[in-house]
Amino acid sequence: MFDQAKTLAYRGQLDDSRPGNDVPVTGQDLRAALNAVLAAEAMPGHQKPSIGCNIKWAPGNEPDYFG
């Protein structure tokens, strides 16, 4: 998610739910990040990585945060 300045603000998980872990899907982590951006507050320091397929970047076009 990007902020008003088009700066990457959040790239973490939706919530703690995972296939088969019986944790309900709430979107709480993404919702907290959205609320922080809308209120112009600092993002939470630790962002748990999302799961699933990542974006495939063309060689040489990877963003700095992409490892």
ZAMARGU-4260 file (C-alpha; in steps of 0.2 Angstrom, whole numbers, plus 5000, padded with zeros to 4 digits):
<rodrens>
0) 5000/5000/5000 | 5006/5017/4996 | 5003/5034/5005 | 4998/5050/4997 | 5016/5054/4992
5) 5016/5037/4983 | 5029/5030/4995 | 5028/5012/5000 | 5020/5012/5017 | 5014/4994/5020
10) 5019/4977/5011 | 5014/4966/5025 | 5001/4952/5028 | 4982/4954/5028 | 4980/4946/5045
15) 4986/4930/5054 | 4974/4918/5045 | 4982/4905/5035 | 4975/4890/5025 | 4970/4877/5038
20) 4975/4886/5054 | 4957/4890/5059 | 4961/4908/5062 | 4947/4919/5055 | 4950/4931/5041
25) 4949/4949/5048 | 4961/4959/5038 | 4967/4967/5055 | 4985/4970/5050 | 4980/4979/5033
30) 4966/4988/5042 | 4978/4995/5055 | 4990/5000/5041 | 4976/5009/5031 | 4971/5018/5047
35) 4988/5024/5050 | 4990/5031/5032 | 4974/5039/5033 | 4978/5047/5050 | 4996/5052/5044
40) 5003/5041/5058 | 5019/5031/5058 | 5017/5013/5052 | 5019/4999/5064 | 5038/4995/5065
45) 5036/4976/5062 | 5027/4970/5046 | 5024/4952/5044 | 5027/4946/5026 | 5012/4941/5016
50) 5010/4924/5009 | 5007/4918/4992 | 5015/4922/4975 | 5025/4937/4974 | 5027/4949/4959
55) 5039/4943/4947 | 5051/4958/4943 | 5061/4960/4926 | 5079/4959/4930 | 5086/4976/4935
60) 5068/4983/4939 | 5067/4976/4956 | 5063/4988/4970 | 5076/4991/4984 | 5066/4982/4997
65) 5064/4966/4986 | 5077/4953/4992
</rodrens>
